[in-house]
Amino acid sequence: MTEKIAGFEDHYQKTRASVVEWFGGHRTADRADSIAQEAFERARTHVISQLPQLACADILRQPYVSMEEFSSALLDVQQRKESKPTSEALLWLEKLSSRVSHYSAVLDVLVQHHPEYVSLVWGAFKFLFLIQSALAKQQHQSFCGEMVKNLAEACSRIADDLPRADLTLILYPTAAMREAVAHLYGTIMSLIVRAVSWYGQGRLKHITRSFVRLWALEFEPDMREMRRHAQAVDDLAQSASRAELREAHYQIYQTRTDLNLARGEIQKLSKFVEEGFRRMTEFALGEPLLIDASRSHA
């Protein structure tokens, strides 16, 4: 058994550094910043090229658009739909309202260093929902209302796949985890690019039922990508947790080993002190002490 434990120690010592990297927070080179920046620049360029100047100014403005501002706009859209309380659009808008915070799990990771990345998401979402709701109120209500429903449904389903990325990144701030969270942001930006493309294609095309069907299908690739990246974050977290558990077991083993060594040293010291005391006493009394045979044997 002792040999088996010693073998475990030797093997783990050789691989310990790579195991600790799975959950350690040491800053190493990664592509997280470049992934997020590329996604932001792509979406920003698309917004500028597809939307009117006033809309761009509102989306890209400073002070930055916040989650609370988007939530307020979403509530406004819901209130416009309350004349038809059983409509699918209203049901999905209500679901999205309860899931907005799921997006902040990813976006809060970026907000400290890049508030403009986060503002673009909330600003674009705010514009898209408000403009579609306005179109539905003015004309082609059934078609535009269905498109509001499709966008709310896509955003809600993507939100369901978003993990607690902020907590995961706090627990396991590794290079691989940062890259995985950056890919989640990239997928959100891809959704925005698709939705903005719809607005830039002209209103006449929007009123055809076939286009409404295509609009709903266009979000499928983003939803699949979000599920894939969200699963990658979960898988990394599970692997990091297992590596952390292995390190904890090793630390416990090391502690037990150190305690056993300390216990042995204490026993040696105790015998040394006892022997020294005996000799000092014999010297003082001028005769040998009688030692308990059983104690001496021990």
SERO-4910 file (N, C-alpha, C, O; in steps of 0.05 Angstrom, whole numbers):
BEGIN
 pado doro    nc1    nc2    nc3   cac1   cac2   cac3    cc1    cc2    cc3    oc1    oc2    oc3
  Met    A     17    -24      0      0      0      0     17     25      0     12     45    -14
  Thr    A     39     24     17     57     47     18     70     52     -9     74     75    -17
  Glu    A     78     30    -22     91     33    -49     71     45    -69     79     61    -86
  Lys    A     46     37    -67     26     47    -85     22     77    -81     20     92   -101
  Ile    A     21     86    -56     18    115    -50     42    130    -60     40    152    -71
  Ala    A     66    119    -55     91    132    -64     91    134    -94    100    154   -105
  Gly    A     81    113   -108     80    114   -137     61    136   -147     67    149   -166
  Phe    A     38    140   -132     20    161   -139     33    188   -136     30    206   -153
  Glu    A     48    191   -114     62    217   -110     82    223   -132     83    245   -142
  Asp    A     98    203   -139    118    208   -160    105    215   -186    114    233   -200
  His    A     83    201   -193     69    206   -219     57    233   -219     58    248   -238
  Tyr    A     43    240   -196     29    266   -195     49    289   -195     43    311   -207
  Gln    A     71    286   -182     91    307   -182    100    315   -211    105    338   -216
  Lys    A    101    295   -228    110    299   -256     89    314   -272     95    330   -290
  Thr    A     63    310   -265     41    322   -281     27    344   -266      8    356   -276
  Arg    A     36    351   -242     21    369   -225     18    397   -238     -3    409   -237
  Ala    A     39    407   -250     38    434   -262     16    436   -283      1    455   -284
  Ser    A     14    415   -300     -7    416   -321    -35    413   -310    -54    423   -321
  Val    A    -37    398   -288    -63    395   -275    -72    421   -263    -95    429   -266
  Val    A    -54    435   -249    -61    460   -236    -69    481   -257    -85    499   -251
  Glu    A    -57    480   -280    -65    499   -302    -94    498   -309   -105    517   -319
  Trp    A   -107    475   -304   -135    472   -311   -153    490   -294   -175    498   -302
  Phe    A   -144    497   -269   -161    513   -252   -146    538   -241   -159    555   -229
  Gly    A   -120    539   -246   -105    562   -235   -111    588   -250   -119    587   -273
  Gly    A   -107    610   -237   -113    636   -249    -89    651   -260    -90    675   -263
  His    A    -67    637   -266    -44    651   -276    -50    662   -304    -59    647   -321
  Arg    A    -44    686   -308    -49    699   -334    -29    689   -355     -5    694   -352
  Thr    A    -39    676   -375    -22    667   -397    -34    679   -423    -56    689   -424
  Ala    A    -18    678   -444    -27    689   -469    -51    673   -480    -51    649   -480
  Asp    A    -71    687   -488    -95    674   -500   -107    693   -521    -98    716   -525
  Arg    A   -127    683   -535   -139    698   -557   -166    711   -549   -180    721   -566
  Ala    A   -172    711   -523   -198    720   -514   -203    749   -522   -224    756   -533
  Asp    A   -183    766   -518   -187    795   -524   -190    799   -554   -207    815   -563
  Ser    A   -174    785   -570   -177    789   -599   -203    777   -610   -214    788   -628
  Ile    A   -212    755   -598   -238    743   -607   -261    763   -602   -277    768   -620
  Ala    A   -261    774   -578   -283    793   -571   -280    819   -588   -301    830   -597
  Gln    A   -256    828   -592   -252    853   -607   -261    849   -636   -274    866   -648
  Glu    A   -254    826   -648   -262    821   -676   -292    820   -679   -303    830   -698
  Ala    A   -305    807   -659   -334    805   -660   -347    833   -657   -366    839   -671
  Phe    A   -336    849   -639   -346    876   -635   -343    893   -660   -362    906   -669
  Glu    A   -319    893   -672   -314    909   -696   -331    901   -719   -341    918   -734
  Arg    A   -335    875   -722   -352    865   -744   -381    875   -741   -393    884   -760
  Ala    A   -391    872   -716   -418    881   -711   -421    912   -713   -441    922   -724
  Arg    A   -401    926   -703   -402    955   -705   -402    965   -734   -418    982   -741
  Thr    A   -385    953   -750   -383    960   -778   -410    954   -792   -419    970   -809
  His    A   -422    932   -785   -447    924   -798   -470    943   -790   -486    951   -806
  Val    A   -471    950   -764   -491    969   -755   -489    996   -770   -509   1007   -779
  Ile    A   -464   1006   -773   -460   1031   -786   -468   1030   -815   -479   1050   -826
  Ser    A   -463   1008   -828   -469   1005   -857   -498   1000   -863   -508   1006   -885
  Gln    A   -513    988   -843   -541    979   -849   -562    998   -837   -584    998   -847
  Leu    A   -556   1012   -816   -577   1027   -802   -574   1057   -808   -552   1067   -815
  Pro    A   -596   1072   -805   -595   1101   -808   -576   1114   -788   -570   1103   -768
  Gln    A   -567   1138   -795   -547   1152   -779   -557   1157   -750   -542   1154   -731
  Leu    A   -582   1165   -748   -593   1170   -721   -594   1145   -704   -588   1145   -680
  Ala    A   -601   1122   -717   -601   1097   -702   -573   1089   -693   -569   1080   -671
  Cys    A   -554   1093   -711   -526   1086   -704   -516   1104   -681   -503   1094   -663
  Ala    A   -523   1129   -682   -515   1147   -661   -526   1139   -634   -513   1142   -613
  Asp    A   -551   1129   -634   -563   1121   -609   -551   1094   -599   -547   1091   -575
  Ile    A   -545   1076   -617   -534   1050   -609   -505   1053   -599   -497   1040   -580
  Leu    A   -490   1070   -613   -461   1072   -607   -455   1097   -589   -431   1104   -587
  Arg    A   -475   1108   -577   -471   1133   -562   -456   1129   -536   -452   1107   -526
  Gln    A   -448   1152   -525   -438   1154   -498   -455   1175   -483   -459   1196   -496
  Pro    A   -463   1172   -459   -458   1148   -442   -470   1123   -454   -489   1124   -469
  Tyr    A   -458   1101   -447   -465   1075   -459   -493   1066   -451   -503   1073   -430
  Val    A   -504   1050   -469   -531   1038   -464   -528   1016   -444   -509   1000   -446
  Ser    A   -545   1015   -424   -544    996   -402   -565    974   -405   -584    977   -421
  Met    A   -562    953   -389   -582    932   -389   -608    943   -379   -629    934   -389
  Glu    A   -608    961   -360   -632    972   -349   -647    988   -370   -672    988   -371
  Glu    A   -633   1002   -388   -645   1017   -409   -659    998   -429   -681   1004   -439
  Phe    A   -645    976   -436   -657    957   -454   -682    944   -441   -702    940   -454
  Ser    A   -680    937   -415   -703    925   -401   -727    944   -401   -750    935   -404
  Ser    A   -722    969   -398   -743    989   -399   -756    990   -427   -781    992   -429
  Ala    A   -740    989   -448   -751    989   -475   -767    963   -480   -787    964   -493
  Leu    A   -757    941   -470   -771    916   -473   -798    916   -459   -818    906   -469
  Leu    A   -799    929   -436   -824    932   -422   -844    949   -438   -868    944   -438
  Asp    A   -833    970   -451   -850    987   -468   -862    971   -491   -886    975   -498
  Val    A   -846    953   -503   -856    937   -525   -878    918   -515   -898    913   -528
  Gln    A   -874    906   -491   -893    889   -479   -920    903   -475   -941    892   -480
  Gln    A   -919    927   -465   -943    942   -459   -959    948   -485   -983    949   -485
  Arg    A   -944    952   -507   -958    956   -533   -972    930   -542   -992    932   -556
  Lys    A   -962    907   -533   -973    882   -542   -995    872   -523  -1008    852   -529
  Glu    A  -1000    886   -501  -1019    876   -481  -1048    877   -490  -1066    867   -477
  Ser    A  -1053    891   -513  -1080    891   -524  -1088    863   -533  -1111    856   -536
  Lys    A  -1067    846   -538  -1072    818   -546  -1057    800   -526  -1035    790   -533
  Pro    A  -1067    796   -502  -1052    782   -481  -1046    753   -488  -1028    742   -475
  Thr    A  -1059    741   -507  -1054    713   -514  -1034    711   -537  -1029    688   -546
  Ser    A  -1025    733   -548  -1007    732   -572   -981    719   -565   -971    721   -542
  Glu    A   -970    704   -584   -944    691   -579   -922    711   -575   -903    706   -560
  Ala    A   -924    734   -589   -904    755   -586   -902    764   -557   -880    766   -546
  Leu    A   -924    768   -544   -924    777   -516   -913    756   -498   -898    762   -479
  Leu    A   -920    731   -503   -910    709   -486   -879    707   -488   -866    703   -467
  Trp    A   -869    709   -512   -839    708   -515   -826    733   -504   -803    731   -494
  Leu    A   -839    756   -506   -827    780   -495   -825    778   -464   -806    786   -452
  Glu    A   -846    766   -452   -845    762   -423   -823    742   -415   -810    746   -395
  Lys    A   -819    722   -431   -798    702   -426   -771    716   -428   -753    712   -411
  Leu    A   -767    732   -449   -742    746   -452   -737    765   -429   -714    768   -420
  Ser    A   -757    779   -420   -754    798   -398   -742    784   -373   -726    795   -358
  Ser    A   -751    759   -369   -741    744   -345   -714    732   -350   -702    722   -331
  Arg    A   -704    734   -375   -678    722   -381   -656    742   -389   -634    735   -395
  Val    A   -663    768   -388   -644    788   -396   -618    786   -379   -596    790   -389
  Ser    A   -621    780   -353   -598    778   -336   -579    756   -344   -555    756   -337
  His    A   -589    736   -359   -571    714   -369   -550    725   -387   -527    716   -387
  Tyr    A   -557    746   -403   -537    758   -421   -516    772   -405   -492    772   -412
  Ser    A   -524    785   -383   -504    800   -367   -483    781   -355   -461    790   -349
  Ala    A   -489    755   -353   -470    736   -343   -445    735   -361   -422    733   -351
  Val    A   -449    738   -387   -427    740   -406   -417    768   -409   -393    772   -409
  Leu    A   -435    787   -410   -427    815   -416   -412    828   -392   -395    844   -396
  Asp    A   -420    820   -367   -406    831   -344   -377    824   -343   -361    839   -331
  Val    A   -370    802   -356   -342    795   -357   -326    816   -373   -302    820   -368
  Leu    A   -339    829   -392   -325    848   -410   -328    877   -401   -313    894   -410
  Val    A   -348    883   -385   -356    910   -380   -334    927   -366   -333    951   -371
  Gln    A   -318    915   -350   -298    930   -335   -277    942   -354   -268    965   -350
  His    A   -269    926   -374   -247    935   -391   -258    946   -418   -245    963   -431
  His    A   -282    937   -427   -292    945   -453   -322    951   -451   -338    935   -461
  Pro    A   -330    972   -438   -359    978   -436   -372    983   -463   -396    979   -466
  Glu    A   -356    990   -483   -368    994   -510   -378    968   -522   -397    968   -537
  Tyr    A   -365    945   -515   -373    919   -525   -401    913   -514   -419    903   -529
  Val    A   -406    919   -489   -431    913   -476   -453    932   -486   -476    923   -491
  Ser    A   -446    957   -488   -465    977   -497   -476    971   -525   -500    976   -530
  Leu    A   -459    961   -542   -468    954   -569   -490    933   -569   -509    934   -585
  Val    A   -488    913   -552   -508    892   -549   -535    904   -540   -555    900   -553
  Trp    A   -534    919   -518   -559    929   -507   -571    950   -526   -596    951   -530
  Gly    A   -554    967   -538   -564    987   -557   -577    975   -582   -598    984   -591
  Ala    A   -565    954   -593   -576    941   -617   -602    927   -610   -621    928   -626
  Phe    A   -602    912   -588   -627    899   -580   -650    919   -576   -672    915   -585
  Lys    A   -643    941   -563   -663    961   -558   -675    972   -584   -699    974   -587
  Phe    A   -657    978   -603   -666    989   -629   -684    969   -643   -705    975   -653
  Leu    A   -675    944   -645   -689    923   -660   -717    918   -650   -736    916   -666
  Phe    A   -720    916   -624   -746    911   -613   -765    936   -615   -788    933   -622
  Leu    A   -754    959   -611   -771    983   -613   -779    988   -642   -802    996   -646
  Ile    A   -761    985   -661   -768    990   -689   -788    970   -700   -806    978   -715
  Gln    A   -785    945   -692   -805    925   -702   -832    929   -689   -853    926   -702
  Ser    A   -832    937   -664   -857    942   -650   -871    966   -663   -895    967   -666
  Ala    A   -855    987   -670   -866   1011   -683   -878   1004   -711   -899   1013   -718
  Leu    A   -864    987   -726   -874    979   -752   -900    963   -749   -918    966   -765
  Ala    A   -901    946   -729   -925    930   -725   -949    947   -718   -971    941   -725
  Lys    A   -943    969   -704   -965    988   -697   -975   1004   -721   -998   1011   -723
  Gln    A   -956   1011   -738   -963   1029   -761   -976   1013   -784   -996   1022   -795
  Gln    A   -964    990   -791   -974    975   -814   -964    947   -813   -946    940   -798
  His    A   -978    930   -829   -970    902   -831   -967    889   -803   -947    875   -798
  Gln    A   -987    894   -786   -985    886   -758   -980    857   -754   -963    849   -737
  Ser    A   -993    840   -769   -991    811   -765   -963    801   -772   -951    785   -757
  Phe    A   -952    811   -794   -925    802   -803   -904    812   -784   -887    797   -774
  Cys    A   -904    839   -778   -884    850   -760   -886    839   -732   -867    835   -718
  Gly    A   -912    834   -723   -915    823   -697   -903    795   -695   -892    787   -675
  Glu    A   -905    780   -717   -892    754   -718   -862    756   -717   -849    739   -705
  Met    A   -851    776   -729   -822    780   -728   -813    788   -701   -791    781   -692
  Val    A   -829    804   -686   -822    811   -659   -821    785   -642   -803    781   -626
  Lys    A   -841    768   -647   -842    742   -633   -817    725   -640   -806    713   -622
  Asn    A   -810    724   -665   -787    707   -673   -761    718   -661   -744    702   -651
  Leu    A   -757    744   -660   -733    755   -648   -732    750   -618   -712    742   -607
  Ala    A   -755    754   -605   -756    749   -576   -752    720   -570   -739    713   -550
  Glu    A   -763    702   -586   -759    674   -582   -730    666   -585   -719    651   -569
  Ala    A   -717    676   -606   -688    670   -611   -671    680   -588   -654    665   -578
  Cys    A   -676    704   -579   -660    716   -557   -665    700   -531   -647    697   -515
  Ser    A   -690    691   -527   -696    676   -503   -683    649   -503   -672    640   -483
  Arg    A   -684    635   -526   -672    609   -527   -641    610   -524   -629    593   -512
  Ile    A   -629    631   -536   -601    634   -532   -594    640   -503   -574    630   -493
  Ala    A   -611    656   -490   -606    662   -462   -607    637   -445   -592    634   -425
  Asp    A   -625    618   -452   -627    593   -437   -601    577   -438   -594    562   -420
  Asp    A   -586    580   -460   -562    565   -463   -537    579   -451   -516    567   -449
  Leu    A   -541    604   -443   -519    618   -431   -514    608   -402   -532    609   -386
  Pro    A   -490    599   -397   -484    590   -370   -478    613   -352   -478    636   -361
  Arg    A   -473    608   -326   -464    629   -308   -435    635   -313   -417    628   -297
  Ala    A   -430    648   -335   -403    652   -344   -387    669   -325   -362    665   -322
  Asp    A   -400    689   -313   -385    706   -294   -374    691   -271   -351    694   -263
  Leu    A   -391    674   -258   -382    658   -235   -361    637   -244   -342    633   -230
  Thr    A   -366    625   -267   -347    605   -277   -319    617   -281   -299    605   -275
  Leu    A   -319    641   -292   -294    655   -298   -280    664   -272   -255    665   -271
  Ile    A   -295    671   -252   -284    678   -226   -271    654   -213   -249    656   -202
  Leu    A   -284    631   -215   -274    606   -203   -250    595   -218   -231    586   -206
  Tyr    A   -252    596   -245   -231    584   -261   -222    604   -283   -229    600   -306
  Pro    A   -207    624   -276   -198    645   -295   -175    636   -312   -154    649   -313
  Thr    A   -179    615   -327   -158    604   -344   -159    616   -372   -179    628   -379
  Ala    A   -138    612   -387   -138    622   -415   -160    608   -431   -173    622   -447
  Ala    A   -163    582   -428   -183    568   -443   -211    577   -437   -228    580   -454
  Met    A   -216    583   -411   -242    592   -403   -248    620   -413   -270    626   -422
  Arg    A   -228    638   -413   -232    665   -424   -238    664   -453   -255    679   -463
  Glu    A   -225    646   -468   -231    644   -496   -259    633   -501   -273    642   -519
  Ala    A   -267    614   -485   -294    603   -488   -315    624   -483   -335    625   -498
  Val    A   -312    641   -463   -331    662   -457   -330    683   -479   -351    694   -486
  Ala    A   -307    688   -491   -305    707   -513   -321    697   -537   -333    712   -552
  His    A   -321    670   -541   -336    659   -563   -366    662   -558   -382    666   -577
  Leu    A   -375    661   -533   -403    666   -527   -411    694   -535   -432    699   -547
  Tyr    A   -393    713   -529   -398    741   -537   -399    743   -567   -416    757   -578
  Gly    A   -381    729   -581   -381    730   -610   -407    720   -622   -416    730   -643
  Thr    A   -419    699   -609   -445    689   -619   -467    709   -615   -485    712   -632
  Ile    A   -467    723   -593   -487    744   -588   -485    765   -610   -505    775   -620
  Met    A   -460    773   -617   -456    793   -637   -465    783   -665   -476    798   -681
  Ser    A   -461    757   -669   -471    745   -695   -501    747   -697   -511    753   -718
  Leu    A   -515    742   -675   -544    745   -675   -552    774   -682   -571    778   -697
  Ile    A   -538    793   -670   -544    821   -676   -539    828   -705   -556    842   -718
  Val    A   -517    818   -716   -511    822   -745   -534    812   -762   -542    825   -781
  Arg    A   -544    788   -756   -566    776   -772   -591    793   -770   -604    798   -790
  Ala    A   -597    801   -746   -622    817   -742   -620    844   -755   -640    853   -766
  Val    A   -597    857   -753   -593    883   -766   -595    880   -797   -604    898   -810
  Ser    A   -585    858   -807   -586    854   -836   -615    854   -846   -620    864   -867
  Trp    A   -633    843   -830   -661    844   -837   -671    872   -841   -684    878   -861
  Tyr    A   -664    889   -822   -674    917   -824   -662    931   -849   -676    947   -861
  Gly    A   -638    924   -856   -625    938   -878   -634    928   -906   -625    939   -926
  Gln    A   -651    908   -907   -659    897   -933   -684    910   -944   -693    902   -966
  Gly    A   -696    929   -931   -718    944   -942   -745    934   -932   -749    910   -927
  Arg    A   -764    953   -927   -789    946   -914   -808    929   -932   -823    913   -921
  Leu    A   -807    933   -958   -825    918   -975   -821    888   -973   -840    872   -973
  Lys    A   -796    880   -970   -790    852   -968   -799    841   -941   -805    817   -939
  His    A   -802    858   -921   -809    849   -894   -838    839   -893   -844    824   -875
  Ile    A   -855    848   -911   -883    842   -908   -891    816   -921   -914    808   -920
  Thr    A   -872    802   -933   -879    776   -945   -876    754   -925   -857    753   -909
  Arg    A   -896    736   -924   -896    715   -905   -872    696   -908   -862    686   -889
  Ser    A   -864    692   -933   -841    674   -937   -816    686   -925   -799    671   -914
  Phe    A   -813    713   -925   -790    725   -913   -791    722   -883   -770    719   -869
  Val    A   -815    724   -872   -818    720   -843   -809    693   -834   -796    689   -814
  Arg    A   -815    672   -851   -807    645   -845   -776    644   -846   -764    631   -828
  Leu    A   -764    656   -866   -735    656   -869   -722    670   -845   -701    662   -835
  Trp    A   -735    692   -836   -725    707   -813   -723    689   -789   -703    690   -774
  Ala    A   -743    672   -784   -743    654   -761   -720    634   -764   -707    627   -744
  Leu    A   -717    623   -788   -696    603   -792   -668    614   -791   -649    599   -785
  Glu    A   -665    639   -797   -638    651   -797   -624    650   -770   -600    649   -769
  Phe    A   -640    648   -749   -628    648   -722   -618    621   -713   -604    618   -693
  Glu    A   -626    600   -728   -619    573   -720   -588    569   -718   -579    557   -698
  Pro    A   -572    578   -737   -543    575   -734   -532    587   -709   -514    576   -696
  Asp    A   -542    611   -702   -532    624   -677   -540    608   -652   -524    606   -633
  Met    A   -564    597   -652   -573    582   -629   -556    556   -626   -549    548   -604
  Arg    A   -550    544   -649   -532    520   -648   -504    527   -638   -493    513   -622
  Glu    A   -494    549   -648   -467    558   -640   -467    564   -610   -448    558   -596
  Met    A   -488    577   -600   -489    584   -572   -490    559   -555   -476    558   -534
  Arg    A   -505    539   -563   -506    514   -548   -478    501   -548   -470    490   -527
  Arg    A   -464    502   -570   -438    490   -572   -418    504   -554   -403    490   -539
  His    A   -418    530   -554   -398    545   -538   -406    543   -508   -388    542   -491
  Ala    A   -432    544   -502   -441    541   -475   -432    514   -463   -424    512   -440
  Gln    A   -435    493   -480   -427    466   -472   -396    465   -467   -387    452   -449
  Ala    A   -382    480   -483   -352    481   -480   -345    494   -453   -327    484   -440
  Val    A   -360    515   -445   -355    527   -419   -361    508   -397   -345    505   -378
  Asp    A   -383    493   -399   -390    473   -378   -370    451   -377   -362    443   -355
  Asp    A   -361    442   -400   -341    420   -401   -314    430   -388   -302    415   -373
  Leu    A   -306    454   -394   -282    465   -382   -284    467   -352   -266    461   -337
  Ala    A   -308    476   -343   -313    479   -314   -312    452   -300   -301    449   -278
  Gln    A   -323    431   -313   -323    405   -301   -294    394   -300   -286    382   -280
  Ser    A   -279    398   -321   -251    389   -321   -235    403   -300   -218    391   -286
  Ala    A   -239    429   -298   -225    445   -278   -232    436   -250   -215    435   -232
  Ser    A   -258    429   -246   -266    420   -219   -253    393   -212   -245    389   -190
  Arg    A   -251    375   -232   -238    349   -227   -208    353   -221   -197    340   -203
  Ala    A   -195    371   -236   -167    377   -231   -163    389   -203   -144    382   -189
  Glu    A   -181    407   -196   -179    420   -169   -183    399   -147   -169    400   -127
  Leu    A   -201    380   -152   -205    358   -132   -180    341   -130   -173    333   -108
  Arg    A   -168    335   -152   -143    319   -151   -121    333   -136   -107    321   -120
  Glu    A   -119    359   -140    -99    375   -126   -105    375    -96    -87    374    -79
  Ala    A   -131    377    -89   -139    377    -61   -131    350    -48   -122    349    -25
  His    A   -135    328    -63   -128    301    -52    -98    300    -48    -88    289    -28
  Tyr    A    -83    311    -66    -54    311    -64    -45    328    -39    -27    320    -24
  Gln    A    -57    351    -36    -51    368    -13    -57    353     13    -42    355     33
  Ile    A    -79    339     14    -86    323     38    -65    301     43    -56    297     65
  Tyr    A    -57    288     21    -36    267     23    -10    279     34      3    268     51
  Gln    A     -3    302     23     22    315     32     20    323     61     39    321     76
  Thr    A     -4    333     69     -7    341     97     -5    317    116      8    318    137
  Arg    A    -17    295    108    -14    270    124     15    261    126     24    253    147
  Thr    A     29    262    103     57    254    103     73    272    122     90    262    137
  Asp    A     68    298    120     83    317    137     76    312    167     94    314    184
  Leu    A     51    306    173     44    300    200     57    275    211     66    274    234
  Asn    A     59    254    194     72    230    202    102    235    208    113    225    227
  Leu    A    115    251    190    143    258    195    146    274    220    165    270    236
  Ala    A    128    293    225    129    309    249    125    292    274    138    297    294
  Arg    A    107    273    272    102    255    295    127    239    301    134    236    325
  Gly    A    141    229    281    165    214    285    187    232    298    201    223    316
  Glu    A    189    257    288    209    275    300    203    281    329    221    283    345
  Ile    A    177    285    335    168    290    363    175    267    381    184    271    404
  Gln    A    171    242    371    178    219    387    208    217    393    216    211    415
  Lys    A    224    223    372    253    223    375    261    244    396    278    239    413
  Leu    A    249    268    393    256    289    412    248    282    440    262    289    459
  Ser    A    224    269    443    215    261    469    235    242    483    241    245    506
  Lys    A    245    222    467    264    203    478    290    217    485    303    211    506
  Phe    A    298    237    468    323    251    473    320    267    499    339    268    515
  Val    A    298    281    503    293    297    527    292    279    552    304    285    572
  Glu    A    279    256    549    277    237    571    304    227    579    310    224    603
  Glu    A    320    220    559    347    210    565    364    232    578    380    226    597
  Gly    A    362    256    568    377    278    580    368    283    609    385    288    626
  Phe    A    342    282    614    333    285    642    343    264    660    351    269    683
  Arg    A    343    239    650    353    217    666    383    221    674    390    217    697
  Arg    A    399    229    654    427    232    660    432    256    679    449    254    697
  Met    A    417    277    676    421    299    694    413    292    723    426    300    742
  Thr    A    392    276    725    383    268    752    403    249    764    409    252    788
  Glu    A    414    230    749    434    212    759    459    227    768    471    221    789
  Phe    A    466    247    752    490    263    760    485    278    786    502    280    803
  Ala    A    460    288    789    454    303    813    453    285    838    462    293    859
  Leu    A    441    262    835    438    243    857    463    226    862    467    216    884
  Gly    A    479    224    843    503    208    845    498    178    844    515    163    852
  Glu    A    475    170    834    468    141    831    449    138    808    434    156    801
  Pro    A    450    114    795    432    109    772    403    107    781    396     98    802
  Leu    A    384    118    762    356    115    767    346     88    758    356     76    739
  Leu    A    325     78    773    312     54    764    292     61    742    275     77    745
  Ile    A    296     48    719    278     55    696    257     33    694    263      9    696
  Asp    A    232     42    690    210     23    685    216      7    661    220     18    639
  Ala    A    217    -20    664    225    -37    642    206    -35    618    215    -34    595
  Ser    A    180    -34    624    161    -32    602    163     -6    588    160     -5    563
  Arg    A    169     16    602    172     42    590    197     44    573    198     55    551
  Ser    A    218     31    585    244     31    571    241     15    546    253     23    525
  His    A    226     -7    547    221    -23    523    207     -8    501    212    -10    477
  Ala    A    187      8    511    172     24    492    189     45    478    179     60    461
***
